[in-house]
Amino acid sequence: MLVSLNWIRDFITLPADIDPIELARKLTMITAEVEGVEHIVVNSRDLIAAEVVACEPVDGDRPLWRATLWAGDARYETVTAASGLAAGQRLVYAPPGATVDAIGQVGVTQVAGLTSQGMIVPGEAIGIHQAHQKAVLLPPSVKQIGRASCRERV
């Protein structure tokens, strides 16, 4: 299981300059074994937090879903291979014009005969390789839906 240091900070106060490797060592000594520490650097622009309004399967040969997303000031319709989406979930979304480091600039395309605006960002596209083809879900505590750049360590 992957656990973000930023997520841990939602529950406990940690020094701003804490060494993640030292924290992993301490956690291993007092609670559960930490198998490793990864530094993930997201180098993308204009990614946003969006909320899933609806998600329905798309007819065809491949397992695809048509998702309706709300991003604070706009609704988007996108086709995705990310399974397990449900109304109310918040996730990382790249609207048209955003740039995802592993993919390039995102636009409006046709997928399975449907218009797909932007993309639900798969974890692997932003350096979370264990989340292959899975949406990056955000905790319910993410209140702000809308534009924010992701250029920091997570």
C-alpha positions, 0 to 999 in steps of 0.5 A: 500500500502506498501512503503519501507523507502529505496524507499522513500530515492530515492526521498528525503534526510533523516537522516541516523538515522531517526526513522521510527515510528517518520517518519510515525507520521510526514507523517500522520500529514502532508500528508496521514495516515500511518497505520503501520510500519513493519521491514522486515529482509531478511535473504537469500543468493545469491539473485540477481536482474534479468530482465524478457526477456520473459514470456509465459503461461504454459499449464496445470491445474495450472496457471503457467508461463515460464519466461526467465530471464537475470542476467547480466552474464547468462540467466535462464529459470524458471517456476513460479506462479507469475502472471503479469510478463512482459518483461523489469521488474526487480525482485528478483530472487534466482538462483540455489544454492541461499538460501531463508530463508523460503524455503531453498536452491534453485536448478533446478527442474521439474515443469509441465514437464519443467526444472525450474532453481531457482525461482522468489522469492515471497514476502512472502518468504522474509517477505513481507506477503502482497505480497503472491505469487507475485514477488518482483518487483524492480524499474527501477532505479536498474541498477545492474543486477547480484549477491548481498546478501540480509542480510539487513533491507529493 
